[in-house]
Structure formats: C-alpha cells, structure tokens
Amino acid sequence: MGQIKVYFNVGEIEGLSVIVPTVHGDQRGYFSETYNKRDMQEAGFNFDFVQDNQSSSTKGVLRGLHFQIKYPQTKLVRVISGSVFDVAVDLRRDSKTFGKYYGVELSAENHRQLLIPKNFAHGFLVLSDTAEFCYKCDDFYHPNDEGGIIFSDPDINIEWPKIDVPFILSDKDKKLKTLKETF
C-alpha cells in the first residue's frame, strides 16, 4: 500500500477499519491523497463509491445514529475542519459484535478516516467550535429508507466525550428508538 496505513477490525469489530493517509508537509502546509482506489484495492477494499456528502456543524451537534434499511451503505468518513467523535455500531444480526460500537476522534489534524461497512449505524458529536465532515458512500441515499437508533441507548452504552455545551440533536434524532425496539 503506497499512501495509506490501515488498522483493520478496530474495536475488535470485523470489517471496521481506520485509515490514515500519508501526509507530506513543509513550510507551505501539507498535501495528502485522501482517497486512492488502487491503494484501497491493495488493502483489500473494493468499493465503488457513488456519492460524496459534506456537512458543517457547530460544537455539541450530535448527528445519528443513522443507517439505511434496505439499501445499506459502506461509508468512508473524515473531517476536513475541526474535530468530531465518530461512532459506528454493528447492526449485522449474525455478527458476534452485534450492538457493539467503536468510537474514534476524527479531525483535520489527525487525518484519520473511518471505513464503515454496510449494516452499521453511524453518528458523530462535534467537539470543536465548528466541524466540516465529509463522507463517501457506495450507494445512493434513499430518503424513504432511513433508520436510526437513539444516541443514548443504554444497551449500546456509548461513552460520548464530555463537552462544555449541551448536545444539539434534530427533532428526528430525539425521537429515535433503542436497538432492541428497532430490531
């Protein structure tokens, strides 16, 4: 693999990987290939990403935990400005880690990316004053196919970082149900 370092099965969850691209820097700043299909294929990833998304959020915004029901997506997520605590929850019913989560800080400074396979719920909490979040998907978004799990599900028990502002959720995300109620 040329320009990436891959940490496979992070959190002991099969298929969940952290990817760190090589960053070349000097007095002018830095350059990094954030995605190279050849490097990904050499690492064993064969995804055909068809859609790129970007969001901007302020500190305390918590988005998620979201998933697509009939049209699940593999996602490659990263932060280009600021910092977030990013979470993936295994929703594969036949997996030994069903209902388990992995959380990692993604930031513009650490350049980490999280590769989230199909059939995972995903969400993030903004840690910095603002954050710009980008992700690639291997299937198109289907608005009538949304699913979600409440961020505070006691069985998943995500250890969200403590921050100095209250969490800000959409009305839709406030009404999400637990994993047990959803599956």
Secondary structure by P-SEA (a helix, b strand, c coil): ccccccccccccccccbbbbccccccccccccccccaaaaaaacccccccbbbbbbbccccccccbbbccbbbbbbccccccccbbbbbbccccccccccbbbbbbccccbbbbbbcccbbbbbbbcccbbbbbbcccccccccbbbbbbccccccccccccccccccccccccccccccccc
